[in-house]
Amino acid sequence: MELKPGDKLGPYEIVSLLGKGGMGEVWRARDPRLNRDVAIKTSKAGFSGRFRTEAQAVAALNHPNVCTLHDVGPDYLVMELVEGPTLADRIRSGPVPLEEALGIAKQIADGLEAAHEKGITHRDLKPANVKIRPDGSVKVLDFGLAKAGEAAELSPDSPTLMSVPGMILGTAAYMSPEQARGNPVDKRSDIWSFGVVLYEMLTAKRLFDGATVSDCLAAILVKEPDLTGAPQKVRRLLSRCLEKDPNKRLRWIGDWAELLDAPSPKAPPVHAASAASRPVWIATAVFALIAAGLGFGLYFATRPPELKPLVRLDVDLGAGVSLGSIAGANTVISPDGTRIVYVSQGKLFTRKMDQPKAVELAGTEGAYAPFFSPDGMWVAFFAPGKLKKISVEGGAAVSLCDATTGFARGGTWGEDGNIIAALNNGSGLSRIPSSGGEPTEVAELAQGEITQRWPQILPGGKAVLFTSNGANVEVVSLADHRRKTLQRGGTFGRYLPAPNGTGHLVYISNGTLFAVPFDPGKLELHATPSPVLEGVAYSGNGSAQFDFSRNGTLVYRNGGAEGADLVTVQWLDAAGKTQPLLAKPGRYLAPRLSPDGQRLVFSDGLDIWVYETRRDVMTRLTFGGRTGIGFLWSPDGRYIAFSGTGGIWFARSDGAGKPQPLIQGKNTLLPLSFTPDGRRLAYQELNPRTSNDIWTASIEIDDAGLRAGKPESFLLTPADERQGAFSPDGRWLAYSSNESGKYEVYVRAFPDKGAKWQISNAGGAYPVWSGNGHELFFRGDDNRIMLATYAAARDSFVPAKPRVWSDTQLASLGSMGTYDSAPDGKRVAALMPVETPEARQAQNHVTFLLNFADELQRKVPAGK
């Protein structure tokens, strides 16, 4: 069947053609069931039962360097969609530098090793089957799928897809001698192809080439490869990979690095202890140490003595612990590695490693994103409206400066007594004396930059790592403010020193921890990043759940892509009854229902989506824009206003056309609420000087879109005002403010005539009006939905005492919206936590990896 964009292939919706060849075509497609893009490879022939059996084995592979096979149709494959150029594209631009090539080779070898351990042979390894993603990670495509169909016409580049005994299988220029003869092949054939690919990377030339397939195969079978064009360091490795006799060839791809002239020692295994069934962390540690001890004999027999073995401790912090922080790591380790501090139920607790119990640090309510002082005697943290510090021995918490609640994004404490912190969205990093004082800016926002987050002062105090816009790891010099992008497509960058004075830049990407050798003096990377640890919990705001001590101990929480802020969207009524709206767990943020209640707009942390409930259809409105958290329907349902780079934007809710600017501003702007007639918009400005303020602007709506008039201030005070919402008649504006020292919900007349009424009495946020004209919802501090009825006449607003509307607790996402009312006010669309055994365990479990710095030296040597 000839495909075209818009067609359906099984449940998949064809989007665009990615490529074609003699065997079929490759299409970008959309899986509406899981709301993800995939790559579909079609074949001109149907697949056999034997191929399907092999495909099932390939689908069982789960490795960061292996492209995942999702599904097999009668004549098509559904693969993970991997963005980025192929290795063939990279080679076309010239030889790959040695260290970069070895970094790529390592990831290819890691993927091959994972497949070989499951008995899977690739059969068709070549540069065109290797993808290099924007974050530097490598994905090997088409594992074991060279048997996908029947033979096609051969060229030196073409894959031959045959599975008949005695027939050639693979791509001519990269075939092993046994493969070229049509003999049975195993993993040693992949090792041959690995050597050919490595040579081509380093020289940008084919090792075996010819005008015809016969010439190419003859060269493989007869000609001894000339390796003089390759660097001396790799010739011994290439010689072992390219032995024509497979019995003399390198037998295990995982041993490749040992054949380099400066051998990179192979990493020893991680010795894990079972901790899931033990509530006491001391017992867990004992089991882990016993397990680690079993491996010491093997380690010292085969590994350099100066590198210590990796030891894993799975730790249960106790049944009463519920780890959680609205931003930043919720468990941090002191610089000397003897103490941890963690956030549980909005408070800080500290625990020394040699003690069985934790101690609460009083006066830390609302704490998040803690970080230690260099001597480990203090811990700084963010709390509502403030950056604070407290002694690890207890005592009073000390306020250091103001910070925007929910939008402060991490800090770092330098040896010089200054703190560098991200105090607000919409402003650069700031320096604050650790004794307290007025912040001074140390890094200005670049054009198009919304936020700088998760700073870390590098050794010597002359430069700071940080994350720009939640997407790139950058470094800035504190002396001259010059900036440099170190890694695109990464976040939460951290430097871990090595004994030789260099070390590693470590960062997170989609739940995988990557490491790359990094010189903190020259601010330079020295190789290609390599994945070193999977399954690290992370958040859509770019923070990740890991921290290091100076001696190289890593503490982290498991989770990764399956455990970071996962929620479902449910209909919830006052009785606590739920009904699925978006039942598949996802990273949904700030849901807002359309005026007719039939559509839902939300963010996945990167882009904005609209879900149509009647047709079960998802429409993507933005593409890679990294929007804020403010999404708002126009009263007629035709448009959606949202926060974006440089202010407020709008887009058609049906996905037609491109987003257009509405209101421009230097600071971050969040749209809050339209008046019922759509003629005025309330929005929130994240002002670094006055915290959050509420403004309004007149609006015109027609078929051409939205147009805004001159902004007018509504609430500009020293307090933090946010989350404004117009009443159904447009006469009142509800909002939350911390003017009393605690966030409460208030109502003012619109236009403001000076009077205000406090609605909540024990903490409240995110007011939402019911459509029935006499009820106001808000979210309580315990994540339950509260309700206050009211009566209004002329300039008088009379609220009743709030009561609990539903005992069901919503997901805890800090300052982000977690619910919206249906038009009739009888139920809400709510973000609900994912309740699984793994999720519950993650609330009180952390993992320690002792000697992780040594492990990085084994896996990703930092050089001399």
N, C-alpha and C positions, 0 to 999 in steps of 0.2 A: 504494500500500500504506500502510495506517495503521500508524505506528510507535509503539512504547512502550518504556520503559526495559527493557533486557535483550535486545531484539531485535538481530539482526545485519543490517547493510547492507553487502554484500560482505564484506570482512575486518574491518569496523569494528563495534565493540560499542556500541550506543546507551546513553547514560548518563542524560541528562535533557534536557527541552525548554528551549531558550533563548528562543524567540520564534516567532511565526507571523504570516502575512499572506496576501494574496490569491493570491500566486504559490506559496506553499509554506510550509515550516517550517525552523527552524534548531535543530539538536540538538548538544549536547555528546556526543562519542563518544570511544571509546578505540581507538587503533591498537595491537593487541597485538604486532604485528611489530616496531614501533619504540619501544614502551613510552612513548607520548605521548598526551595528549589533543588532540583536534582539534575543529573546528567543521564540521558537515555541513549544507549547505543543500540541501533537497530541492525539486524542481520538479514541478508537476502535469503538465508535458509533457516528453517526451524531448528530448534535445539533438541538433541537426543536426550534420552533418559540418563545416559551416562554423564553427559555434560551437566545436567541438572544436579546430579549427585555431587559432582566436583564443585559446582557453584555453591552448594550448601556448605561445603567445607570452607570455601573462600569467605563466605558470609560470616562464618564463625570467627574470622580474624578480627581482633580488636587491638589496634596498635596505632600510635600517632603518626607513623610513617607509612601507613598502608591506607590506600583509598578504600572506603567501605563499600561493599556490595549490598544494596538494600533489597533488591527484588529481581526475580527472573520471570519474564513473560515468555510466550511461545516463540517469539523471534526477536526479543529485545532484552537488554539488561538495564537495570536501574541502579546507578552508581551515585555515590557522594559527589556533589558538584564542587570541584576544587578550582578556586580562582588562582590566576597567576600564570606566568609563562612556563613552558616546558624547559627541560634541561637542553633540549635541542635548540630552542630559541636562544638560550643563554650562550651556548657554544658558538652560535652563528656570529656573535659580536666579538669573538676572539677567545684565546686560551683563558681558562679560569685560573686565577692565582692559586698557588699551592695550598695555602692554609684554607682558603675558601673551598677549594676542591675537596680537601680532606674532610671538611665539615659536611659537605654534601654527601661524600662517599660514606661517612659514618652513618648518616641517617638512612641511606639506601641499604647499607649492611644491616642496620638494626631491623628494618622492615623485612629484609630477606630472612634474617635469623628467626624472626617471629613466625614467618610462614613455614620455614623448613622444620621448625620444632613441631608443627602440626602436620607434617608430611606433605606440604604443598610446594610444588616447584613452579616457578614463574613461567619459564619456557620462552619468554619474549621480552627480556629486559633490554632496553635501549633508551637513549636520551629522550625520545618522543614519549616514552611511557613514564617519565619522571616529571612531576610538577614542582615548581618552587613557588610557594605562597608568598604574599606580600610581607608576612612576618618573618620570612627566612626559613620556615620549616619546609620539609620535603615530604612529598607524598608519592609513593610508587603506585602506578595505576595497573589494572588488568592482571592482578595476581592469579595465576592458574587458569586464565581464561583464554589461552591461546587455542583451545579446542572448541571455540565457539561456533564453528560452522565448517563449510567445505572449502576446498582450495580455491584461491584466486590466482590471477595471472601474477607471476613473480617478477620483481625487480630487486636490485640490491637493497632497497629500503622496505620492500613490501613484506607484510606478515603473511606466512603461509599457515592457514588455520585448518590443519588436518589431524586426524587422530587414528589413521589406519596404520597398522604395524608396517614398518619399512618405509614410510613416507616422511618427507621432511616437515619439520614443525618449527616455526620461529621466524625471525627476520634474518635475511641472508648475512648481512655484514656483521652481526653480533652472535651468530650461531657457534656453538662448540663443535669440535670435530665429530664427536659421536652424534650430535644432532644433525650435522650436515650429511652424515652417512645414512641417516634414517634409523639409527639404533635407539634403543630405549634410553631415556635420560632421567637424571635425578638432580638433586640439589647442586652437584658438582658442575653441571651445565650452567646453572645460574652464576656460579663463581667465575667461570670463564667469561661470561657476558659482563660481569661486574668489572673484571680486569680490562676488557675492551672499552667499556664506558669510561672508566677512570682515565685510561690513556687519552681518549678523545677529549675529555674535559681539560686535561693539562696541555694538550697540543693543538686543539681545535682541528685535528686531522683524523681521518679514519685509519685504524690500524690495518684493517683488511678491506680492500676496495677493488673494484673492477668495473669494466664497461658493461659486463653482463653478470647475471646471477652465477653462471658457470665459472666465470673468472674469479668472482668473489669466493665461491665455495672452494675452488682449487687453491686459492691463497690460504684459506683456513686449514685445508687438509695437508698441504705440502710445505708452504712457506714458514720459516721460523720468523717470528715477529721481531722487528728491529725496534728496540726500546730506547735507543740512544737519544731520541727526542724528548724523553720524559726526564723529569728531575731525578738526580741520583737517589734521593731519599725514598722513592717509590719503586725503583727498579727491581729490588728483591721481591717485593710484594707482587708486582706485575708478573715476574717470571714464574712465581708459584701459582698464580691464578691462571696463567696461560700455558701450562703444561698440556701437551696434546693428549697424553695418557691420563685419563681421569684418576687412575690409582695413584699417580704422583702429584696430582694437583692438591692445592690447599683443600682440606676436607671440611673445615667449619668456617663459614663466613665470619662468625664472631671473633675469629683469631686474626683477622686481617691486619689490625693495627700493630700486632706484635712483629710483623714482618717489615715494618718501616725501619729505615736505618737508625732513627732515633725512636725506638719502640715506645708506643703508648701502652702502659700496662692495662690489662683487662680488668674491669671492675669486679670485685667479689660480690657474691650474692648478698641481698638484704636478708637478715635473719629476723623474722617477724615472730612476735608472740601473740597468742590469742587473748584478746582482752574483752571481747564482747560479753562474756558471761561473768566477768569479775568487776564488782562495784568499787573495789579499793585499788587505788593506783599503785600502791606499793607492791601488792601481789602481782599486778600486771607487769611491773618493772622487773620483778624477780624472774617471771617466766620469760620475758624478753631477753634478759641477760643470760639465762641458761641457754636459750636458743642461740644467742650470739656466740656464746662460749663454744658450742659444738663446732662452729666454723673457724675458730681461731687456728687450729692445727693446720687446716688446709690453707688458710690465708698466709700464715708465716712460711709455709713451704713453697708458695708460688708467687708472693707479692713483695714488692719492695718494703723493707721494714719501716721506712720513714712515713708511710701512709697508713693511717689507722683504719681498721675495718668499720664499715657502717653498721650501726646498731639501732634497731627500731624498738621504741617503747610505745605501745598503745595504752592510753591512759583514760580511765573513767574518773571524772572529777567529782562524781557523787550524784545521787538521785535528785538532790535539791537544786542542782545547777541547770540553768537554761541559757546557754551561750547565745548572745545576740547583740549586735551593734548596728545602728542605722547606717553607719559608714565606717570604713577602716577595719583593720584587723581587730577582732574581739578578744584575742589571746596574744599577749606579747611576752617576750622573755628578756630578762635583764642582760646588760652587756657581758657580765661575767658568767651568765648561764646558771645562776644559783636560785633564781626566783622567777615566777611568772605572775602576771596581773591579768585578770580576765573580766569581761563584762557579762554579768548575769542579771536578768530581770532589771536592766537599766541602772545597775550599781556596779562599782568596782570591788573586786576581791583580790587578795594577794596570797600567795602560797609559796613558801620556800621548798626547794626540792627535797630537803631532808626531813620535812615535817608532814604529818598525815592529814592535817586540816588546813582549810583556807580561813582567812580572816577578812571580814568586810571592812572596807575603808569608808567610815561614816561620812556623810555630807557629800556623796558623789552621785546623788540621784540624777537620772537623765544622762549619765556619762556615755560617751562613745569615742572611738578612735584613740585609745590611750597610747602613750609612748614614753620611754624611760629617759631619765637624765643620764649623762655619760658615766657617772659614778654609781648608778643604780639605786640611789637613795631617794629619788623623787620620781613620781610619774605624773606627766601632764595629760590632760584629757579635755575634751569638749563637753560642755553641758549647755542647757538652754541659754542662748545668748552670750556665752562666755567661753574663753579659753582659761582653764584653771590648772593648778598643780596641787599635789598632796604628798606628804611624806609616806614612804612605804611602811613606816612604823605607825602610821595613824596621825591623828591630830586634825586641825581645821584645814579645809580646802581653801586655797588662796586664789582669788581672781587675778588674772594677768592682763586681760584686755577683752574687748567685745568681739564676738564672732557670730555670724549668722546661723541661727539654729537650723540644722538639717542640711545646710549648704557648706559648712566648713568641711574641708576635705584633707585632714591629716596634718601632722607636724613632725619636726625633728629637732633635737636638742644638741647644740654644738658644744665643743670643748671650751669655746670662748665665753660661755655663759649666755649666749643668745639662742633664741628659738626661731626657726624658720617655719612658717605655717601658712596653710591655705585657709584664710579666714572667711572668705565669701566666694560665691559664684560671681562672675563679672569683674573680678579684680585679680591682679597678679599675686605672687607670693610675697609675704610680709616678714620683716624681722621684728621680734619682740624681745626685750630683755627678760631673762628668766626670773627676774625680781618683779616684773610687771612694768607697764608703761605704754606709751603711744606707739602703735605699729608704724613702721616705715617700709615702703615698697622696695623690694629688691629685684623684681622681675616684672616688667610691664607686659600686659597682654599684647600679642601681635594682632595684626589685622585678621579678622575672621576667627580669632581665638576667643572662646567663651570662658574657659576655666583652666587653671593650673592646679594640679592635685598631687597628693601623696609624695611630698618632698623627702629627700634624705641627704644630709650634709655628708660630703665625701671626706676622707681622711685629710687632715691639714686645714680643713675649713675654708678652702678657697673656691669651692664649686658645690652645686646642689643638683642632684638628680630630681626630676619630677615628671609627672604625666601631663601632657598637653591634650585638652579636649577629650580626655578619657581614651585616647587612641594611640599616642606616640610617646615613647620614652625619650626625654630630652635632658640636657644638662646646661646649666647657666653658670658663668663665672661671676662670683660676687664682686670681683674687683672692677671689671669693665662691662659687666652685664651682657657679654656676648653669649649667644645661644648656639646649640648644636643638637641636631636630631640624631640620636644614637640608634633607635630601633622603631620602625614604623609597624603598626599593628600589634603593639604590646602595651601593657599597663602595669602599674605598681612596681616600677623598677627599683631594685635594691642592689647595693654593692656588697659583695662578700669577699674580704681580703684573702689572699693566699700567702704562704710563708715567704715567697720570693719577692714580695713587695708589689706584685700586680694583683690579680684576683679575677673575679667574675662579675659581670652584670647579670642579674637574675630578674626575670620578669614573668608575668602571667599572660597567657593567650588561650582563651576558651577552656580554662580549667587545666591546662598543661603548663608546668613550670619549665621555662627555657633558660639556658645559661650560655654565655659567650665570654671568652677571655677579654678582659678590659683593663686598660692602663689608666688609673685615676690621675696620674700626673699629666699625661698627654691628652687625656679625655678621648682615647681612641679604642675602638674594638679591633681585635686581632684575628677574627675567624668568623665563620657562619654560626649563628645560634643553633644549639642542639636541644631537643627535649630531654629533660632529666627526671621529671616526676609528673605522673598523671593524677587526675582526680583531686585537684586542690580546689576547695570551695572559693567562689568568687562572686562578685555582685555586678549588677548592671551599671553601677556608678564607677566602675573601674577598680574598686578596692578588692583585695584578695586576702584570704585567711592564712597567712604565713608570716613568720618573723624569724630573725636570726640572732644568735648571740655572737660576741666577738670571736669566741673559740670555735665557731662553725657548727653549733647545734641549731637545727631547724625544728621549729614547732609549727604544725599546720593542722587544719581541719579537712577531713575528707569531704568531698561533695562534687566539685567540678561542675560540669555542665548539667549534671542531673541533681545537684543539690544546692544550687545557689539561687535563693529567692524564688523557688518554684512555688507557684500558687495555681489554683483553679478559679474560674469565675462562676459563681453560683447565684441563682435567684434565692433570696432569703426573705422569709416573712417574719412577723412578730412572734409567732409561736416557735421559731427556730427551725422550721421546716425548710429544707433546701431542695433545689431542682437544678440540674446541670445547665449552664449556659455555654461556657467553654470548659468542658470537663477535663480535657487533656492538660496535664500540668505544663506550665510555661512560665516565662518571665514577664508576665503582664503587669503593666503599671498604669495607674491613674485612669481607670475606666470611666467613660461618660456615655450615658444613654442619649440617643437622639430624641428630639421633641415628641415623636410618636411612639417611642419605646421599642422600635423594631430593629434598631441598629446600635452597635456599640463601637466607640472609638477607644483605642488604647495604644500604649507603646510597648515594644518588646525590649526596651533599653537602648535601641539604636534607631528604630524607625516607627512611623505611625501606621496603624492598620485600622480598617473598618470592617466589622463583622456583621453581616446581615443574617439575623436569626431565622427568618422565614425560609430562606433558600440555603442556609448553611454555606455561605460564600464569604471568602475573605478577600479584601481589596487593600493593596499596599499603596499608601499615599506618598511616602517619602522614601528615598533610597540613599542610605549611608549618611544621612544628614546630622545624626547625633543631636536630636532635638532635646528640648527641656521636658518638663513634666506637665505643662499646661496645655490641655486640649479642650476645645470648646465648640459646640455646635451653634451655628446661627439659628435663630428662632424658626426659620423656614426649612431647616435641615439640609439646605443646599451646599453649605460651606462649613469648613472646620478651620478655626483659628488655632495657631499653635506657636510655641516658643521655638525660635531658631536662631541661627547666627545673625547677630546684628539687630535683633528685635523680635517683633511678632509678625508671623506670616499667615497666609490663608491658602487653602486648597479646596477644590471641589470635592465634595464627599463621595462622588462616584468614581474618583480617580482620574477623571479626564483633565487634560491640561497639566501645566506645571505649577508648583507653589509660587505665590507672589508675595512681595513684602507688603505689610499693612502699616505698622508703626515701627520706626527706627529708633534705636537708642544705644548708647555706649554700654550701659549696664544690661544685665539679663532681664528680660521682660516676660512675664507669664500672663496670658489671658485668663481671666477669672469668670466673667459672667456678662451676658447681654441682657439689657432690659427686654421685657416681653415684646416690645414693638421693634426690637433690633436696632434702634437708633442711637444707642449708647453702649459702649463697652467699658467695663471695669477691668483693670489689669494691675499687676503687682510688679514693682521695680525692686530688684535686689541692689540696693544702694550701699556701697561699702561704708559710707559715712553715717548713714541714718538707718541702717539695717533695711527691713522691708517696708515699703510704702505702697499705698493704693492710689492709683490715678484713674481717671476716666477720659474717654474721647468720644466725640460724636461720630456716628457711622452712617454711611449710605450703602444700601444693598440693592443690587439689581442684577440683570443677567450677565453683566460684565464682571461682577465680583463685588468686593468690599473696598470702600475708600474711607479713610479716617480723617477727622478734623484735628484741630490743635488740641494736644493733651491738656487736661486740667487736673490739678491736684485735688485729692479728696481727703486723704489722711497722711500727713507728713509730720511725724512726731519722733522723739528719740526712741519710742518703743518699737517693737517689731509687729507690724500689722500685715496680715496675709489672708489668703483663702476667702476673698469676698464673694458674696452671692446675692443677686437681686431677688426680691420676693416676687411671687407670681403677678402681683399688681404693679410692680416696679417702684413702689413707694418706700421700700426699706432695703437696707444693705446689711446683711449679716457678715461677720468676719471674725477672725481670731486674733488676739493680741496678748503680749506678755507684759503689759503695762503694770500688772499687779505683782510681777515677779514669777508668775506662772501663766501658761497659756490658758485663756478662757475665751468663750464665745460671747460676742457682743452684737447688738443691733443699733444702727443709726438710721434716722430718716434720710431719704434722698429726694432732693438735695439736702445736704447736712445743715441742720438748724441748731447744732450744739449739744442736743441731748443724746444720751446713749443709755442702753439698758443691758445689763449683764445677764446672760442667759444661763450659762453653766455655773456650777458652784464648787466643783471638785476637779477642775481641769477639763478642757475641751478643745476640739479643733475640727476643721472641715465641716462647717455648717452647710446643710443642704435643705432647701425648702420642699415641702410636700406640695403636690399640685392641688390639694384640696383647699388651700387658702387659710388654714388655721393650725398648721403643725410645722415645726422646725426640727430637723434631725441634726445631730452632731456626733462626732466620735469621741468617746471618753478615753481617759488615760489607760484604761485596761483593755482597749481595743473593742469594746462593746459599743453598739449604736444606742445613743440616748435620744429621747424625744421630749420636746417642750411644746405644749399647746400655747396658743396666744390669742389675744383679742386686740384689734387695732381699730382706732377711730380718729380721724383727722390727724393730729400730731401726737397722739398718745399710743404707745405700744405697751401692752400688759401681758407679760409672759407668765405662765404657770411654773411651778417647781418641776425641774426635769425629772424624768423617770427612765428606767431601762426599757428600751423598746424591744430588744432581743437579748437573751443571755448568751447567744453564740458569739464567740470572739472571732474577729476578723484577723487576717494576716497582719503581722507587724512589719510595716515598711516605713517607719519613722515619719518623716514630713510629707510623704507622698499620699495622695488620695487613694482610698481603698474601697470606695463604694459610691453609688449614685442611686437616687430614688427613681422608681418607675413613675410615669406621669400621674397615676392615680394615688400614689403614696402608700399602696398596700404591700409593696415589696420593694426590695432594693437589689441591684446587681452588685455583688460583693466579692472581693478577693478573699479566698479562703486558703488557709495553710494546707499544704500537702501532708496528710497524715499517713506515713509509712513507717515500718520498723526502722529503716535506715535514717529517715528524717528525725525520728524521736531519739535514736542513738546519737545522732550528730549534735544534739543539743547539749550533751555533756561529755563528749569524747574529743580528745586531741591526740595527735601523734607526734612523738619526738624522734628525730633522726640524729643520733649522735655522730660526730665526725663527718657531717655532711660536706664540709669544705674539702676534706680529703677525698670524698667520693667524687666531687666535681673535678678534682685534679686527675682522677683516674679516667672519668668519662670525657671531660673536656679540658685537656691540659692547658694551663695558662701560660706555659712557656717559661723561659729562664729570665 
